[in-house]
């Protein structure tokens, strides 16, 4: 299911792009997002696992961007956050004897696949640097 994870991740990366030489603390980043630092650290851990950011501990520690923002697209960032867009399905099993019920999940799957293709194509055209330049 779609959540705010992509927005949080983009916010973190945009902030890091704006301060390329600084290690930003999770508290500072959380203050910018107005979010609990624990949730920020969770997203940073995912970015670190994908080699997008680097972190250091200590008094002057924090996180900074480990990639050239012009070389990473929003599509790549989206795919680190979600495998695909999934708006979900009903919890109950539709009635297979109903003309709608027997086909609804397959039609939704086709719709979601089409949405993913369109979203991916659009996000592929935008680099992190392009997005960050709006601020």
C-alpha positions as CSV (number, residue, x, y, z in Angstrom):
1,X,0.0,0.0,0.0
2,X,1.1,3.5,-0.7
3,X,2.3,5.5,2.4
4,X,4.2,8.6,3.1
5,X,7.6,6.7,2.9
6,X,8.3,8.1,-0.6
7,X,7.6,11.7,0.5
8,X,9.8,11.2,3.6
9,X,12.6,9.7,1.5
10,X,12.5,12.4,-1.1
11,X,12.5,15.1,1.7
12,X,15.6,13.5,3.3
13,X,17.4,13.3,0.0
14,X,16.5,16.8,-1.1
15,X,17.7,18.1,2.2
16,X,21.0,16.2,1.9
17,X,21.4,17.5,-1.7
18,X,21.1,21.1,-0.4
19,X,23.9,20.5,2.1
20,X,26.3,18.2,0.2
21,X,29.3,18.8,2.4
22,X,27.5,18.4,5.8
23,X,26.6,15.4,7.8
24,X,23.0,16.2,9.0
25,X,21.7,14.6,12.2
26,X,18.5,12.6,12.1
27,X,17.1,15.2,14.6
28,X,17.8,18.0,12.2
29,X,16.3,16.1,9.3
30,X,13.3,15.1,11.5
31,X,12.8,18.8,12.4
32,X,12.6,19.7,8.7
33,X,10.0,17.0,8.1
34,X,8.3,17.5,11.4
35,X,8.6,13.8,12.1
36,X,9.9,11.6,14.9
37,X,13.7,11.0,14.4
38,X,13.2,7.2,14.8
39,X,11.1,7.2,11.6
40,X,13.8,9.3,9.8
41,X,16.5,6.8,11.0
42,X,14.4,4.0,9.6
43,X,14.4,5.6,6.1
44,X,18.0,6.5,6.4
45,X,18.8,2.8,7.1
46,X,17.1,1.8,3.9
47,X,19.0,4.5,1.9
48,X,22.3,3.4,3.5
49,X,21.5,-0.3,2.6
50,X,21.1,1.0,-1.0
51,X,24.4,2.9,-0.9
52,X,22.7,6.3,-1.5
53,X,23.8,7.9,1.8
54,X,26.7,7.5,4.2
55,X,26.7,8.0,7.9
56,X,29.1,8.6,10.7
57,X,28.7,8.5,14.4
58,X,29.8,10.9,17.1
59,X,29.4,14.5,18.0
60,X,29.7,15.8,14.4
61,X,28.1,12.7,13.0
62,X,25.0,12.4,10.8
63,X,24.2,11.5,7.3
64,X,25.2,12.8,3.9
65,X,24.6,12.0,0.3
66,X,26.9,9.3,-1.1
67,X,25.9,9.7,-4.7
68,X,25.9,12.4,-7.3
69,X,22.3,13.7,-7.3
70,X,22.4,14.2,-11.0
71,X,23.0,10.5,-11.5
72,X,20.0,9.1,-9.6
73,X,16.4,9.3,-10.7
74,X,13.3,9.6,-8.7
75,X,12.3,6.2,-10.3
76,X,15.3,4.6,-8.6
77,X,14.4,6.2,-5.3
78,X,10.8,5.1,-5.6
79,X,11.9,1.6,-6.3
80,X,14.1,1.6,-3.1
81,X,11.0,2.6,-1.2
82,X,8.3,0.5,-2.9
83,X,8.5,-2.3,-5.4
84,X,5.4,-1.0,-7.1
85,X,2.2,1.1,-6.6
86,X,-0.4,-1.1,-5.0
87,X,-3.6,0.6,-3.9
88,X,-4.8,-2.8,-2.5
89,X,-7.6,-5.2,-2.9
90,X,-10.6,-5.9,-0.9
91,X,-10.0,-8.1,2.2
92,X,-12.9,-10.4,1.3
93,X,-12.8,-12.8,-1.6
94,X,-15.1,-11.6,-4.4
95,X,-18.0,-13.9,-5.5
96,X,-16.7,-15.9,-8.5
97,X,-20.3,-16.3,-9.7
98,X,-20.7,-12.5,-10.1
99,X,-19.7,-11.0,-13.4
100,X,-17.8,-8.2,-11.6
101,X,-16.6,-10.4,-8.7
102,X,-14.9,-13.0,-10.9
103,X,-12.9,-10.4,-12.8
104,X,-12.4,-7.4,-10.4
105,X,-9.0,-8.5,-9.0
106,X,-7.5,-9.2,-12.4
107,X,-8.8,-5.9,-13.7
108,X,-7.3,-4.1,-10.7
109,X,-4.0,-5.9,-11.3
110,X,-4.0,-4.7,-14.9
111,X,-4.8,-1.1,-13.8
112,X,-2.0,-1.1,-11.2
113,X,0.5,-2.5,-13.7
114,X,-0.5,0.3,-16.1
115,X,-0.2,2.9,-13.3
116,X,3.3,1.6,-12.4
117,X,4.4,1.8,-16.0
118,X,3.3,5.4,-16.3
119,X,4.6,6.5,-12.9
120,X,8.0,4.8,-13.6
121,X,8.3,6.5,-17.0
122,X,7.6,10.0,-15.5
123,X,9.9,9.5,-12.5
124,X,12.7,8.2,-14.8
125,X,12.9,11.6,-16.4
126,X,13.6,13.5,-13.1
127,X,16.9,13.3,-11.3
128,X,17.3,14.0,-7.6
129,X,19.2,17.1,-8.6
130,X,16.4,18.3,-10.9
131,X,13.9,17.9,-8.1
132,X,16.2,19.6,-5.5
133,X,16.7,22.6,-7.8
134,X,13.1,23.6,-7.2
135,X,14.0,24.7,-3.6
